[in-house]
Amino acid sequence: MPGTRIVEGERVTLRTVEREDVPFLQRAFTEPAVRYPLGNAVRNREEIEEHFEEHDGTRFLVCLDGDEAGSDPDAVATDRDPSAGETRPIGSVDVADADWKRPELGYWLVPAVHGEGYGTEAVGLVVDYVFRVHDAPAVAAGVYAYNEASRGLLESLGFREEGRSRKHRFVDGEHRDLVRYGLLRSEWKEQRGN
């Protein structure tokens, strides 16, 4: 069962990540449709459990709760018994370095829910959370140049391109550029009418 509810949006809930969620999180390192856009190396379950223990930051499990969780237990396969509750994990959002420098976001969703707006809602909730909890002047994110969906998500939330690391990492057979994005607290407040 996913952990405690931290923030609820209109359709998604952000919950704490628990040890039982490691098999679900493994998808970011094993499933090509998730792993390639993130640029992640393949990791086995033991390596992911180590990563889980060493994680220095805040990690949220993105979940669908109640009616949004749906009645189709195969829509998003996990190691959990979907009939055991009305919560279905669909992704993860991480915030690194929020306590001592510019917070950096990382996020992914399972391919079955891409294009449904869940990612935009989840990342927006995390940006709100970061600006409420941390005295950060801005939030950052890095996206591979070829990942148009992720770039569009950030831009729809008001993030602006701030730079590019050329040939940043070798991903899926090519050296890929990483595009750096940032969103100032003042820009976020202005968008929200605060």
C-alpha positions in Angstrom: 0.0 0.0 0.0 1.4 3.4 -0.9 2.3 5.7 2.0 0.7 8.7 3.7 -1.1 11.3 1.6 1.0 14.4 1.4 -0.9 16.5 -1.2 -4.2 15.9 -3.0 -5.0 17.5 -6.4 -8.1 17.2 -8.5 -7.2 13.8 -9.9 -3.8 12.7 -8.4 -2.6 12.2 -4.9 1.1 12.6 -3.8 2.0 10.0 -1.2 5.2 9.1 0.6 7.3 6.4 -1.0 7.6 3.2 1.2 9.9 0.2 0.9 7.0 -1.8 -0.6 7.0 0.6 -3.5 10.5 -0.4 -4.7 9.1 -3.0 -7.2 7.0 -0.3 -8.8 9.9 2.2 -8.8 12.0 -0.3 -10.6 10.1 0.5 -13.8 12.1 3.7 -14.1 15.2 1.5 -14.5 13.9 -1.5 -16.4 11.0 -0.5 -18.6 12.4 1.0 -21.9 9.4 3.4 -22.4 10.2 5.0 -19.0 14.0 4.4 -18.8 15.1 5.9 -22.1 13.4 9.3 -21.7 14.9 9.6 -18.2 18.3 8.5 -19.4 18.5 5.9 -16.6 20.9 3.0 -16.5 19.4 -0.5 -16.0 19.3 -1.4 -12.3 18.2 -4.5 -10.6 16.0 -4.7 -7.6 18.9 -4.8 -5.1 20.5 -1.6 -6.7 17.1 0.2 -6.6 16.7 -0.7 -2.9 20.2 0.8 -2.3 19.2 3.9 -4.2 16.0 4.0 -2.1 18.0 4.0 1.1 20.6 6.5 -0.1 18.1 9.0 -1.6 18.8 12.5 -0.4 15.7 14.5 -1.0 12.0 14.2 -1.1 10.3 11.6 -3.2 6.6 11.4 -3.9 4.6 8.5 -5.3 2.0 9.8 -7.8 -1.3 7.9 -7.2 -4.8 7.7 -8.5 -7.2 7.3 -5.6 -10.9 6.3 -5.3 -12.8 6.4 -8.6 -9.7 7.7 -10.5 -7.9 4.4 -9.6 -10.3 2.7 -12.0 -11.6 -0.8 -12.0 -9.1 -2.2 -14.5 -6.4 -3.8 -12.3 -4.2 -4.4 -15.4 -4.1 -0.8 -16.6 -0.9 -0.3 -14.6 0.7 -3.5 -13.5 2.5 -3.6 -10.1 3.5 -6.1 -7.6 0.6 -5.2 -5.4 -2.8 -6.7 -5.4 -5.0 -4.0 -7.0 -8.1 -5.3 -5.4 -6.6 -4.6 -1.9 -7.4 -0.9 -2.0 -8.5 2.0 -4.1 -5.1 3.5 -4.7 -3.0 2.9 -7.8 0.5 4.3 -8.2 1.2 5.7 -11.7 4.6 7.4 -11.3 7.1 9.3 -9.1 8.3 12.9 -8.6 11.6 13.6 -6.8 12.9 16.8 -5.4 16.7 16.9 -4.9 18.7 19.5 -3.0 15.8 21.5 -1.7 17.5 22.1 1.7 20.7 23.6 0.5 20.5 24.8 -3.1 18.1 25.2 -6.0 15.6 22.3 -5.8 15.8 20.0 -8.9 12.7 18.0 -10.1 12.8 14.5 -11.6 9.6 12.8 -12.6 8.1 9.9 -14.6 4.7 8.3 -15.2 3.9 4.8 -16.5 3.2 4.9 -20.3 -0.4 3.7 -19.8 -1.3 7.2 -18.5 0.8 9.4 -20.7 -1.1 12.3 -22.3 -3.8 12.3 -19.7 -2.6 15.4 -17.8 -1.6 13.5 -14.6 2.0 14.5 -15.0 1.2 18.2 -15.3 -1.0 18.1 -12.2 1.6 16.1 -10.2 4.5 18.3 -11.1 2.4 21.4 -10.4 1.5 20.1 -6.9 5.2 19.4 -6.2 6.2 22.9 -7.3 3.5 24.3 -4.9 4.8 22.0 -2.2 8.5 23.1 -2.7 7.6 26.8 -2.6 5.4 26.3 0.5 8.0 24.2 2.5 11.4 25.5 1.3 12.8 29.0 1.0 13.9 28.4 -2.5 14.0 31.3 -5.0 13.5 28.9 -7.9 12.9 25.3 -9.0 14.9 23.5 -11.7 14.5 20.5 -14.0 16.6 18.9 -16.7 15.0 17.2 -19.7 16.6 15.5 -22.7 16.1 17.6 -25.8 14.3 14.8 -27.7 11.7 14.4 -24.9 9.1 16.8 -26.3 6.3 15.7 -23.9 8.4 16.5 -20.8 9.5 19.8 -22.2 5.9 20.7 -23.0 4.9 19.8 -19.5 7.4 22.1 -17.9 6.7 24.9 -20.3 2.9 24.6 -19.6 3.7 25.2 -15.9 5.7 28.3 -16.7 9.3 26.9 -16.7 11.7 28.6 -19.0 14.6 27.2 -20.8 17.8 28.4 -19.1 20.5 26.5 -20.9 21.7 23.3 -22.6 24.4 20.7 -21.8 25.4 19.4 -25.2 26.0 15.7 -25.6 25.2 15.3 -21.9 24.7 11.6 -21.8 24.7 8.5 -24.1 21.1 7.4 -24.2 19.5 4.8 -26.5 22.4 4.7 -28.9 23.1 8.5 -29.1 24.7 11.3 -27.2 21.8 13.5 -26.0 21.6 17.2 -25.1 20.1 18.0 -21.7 17.9 21.1 -21.6 17.9 23.0 -18.3 14.7 24.6 -17.2 13.9 26.9 -14.3 10.9 28.5 -12.7 11.3 31.5 -10.3 9.1 31.7 -7.2 8.0 35.2 -8.4 6.9 33.7 -11.7 5.0 30.9 -10.0 3.2 33.4 -7.7 2.3 35.6 -10.7 0.8 32.7 -12.5 -1.2 31.7 -9.5 -2.5 35.3 -9.0 -0.7 35.7 -5.6 
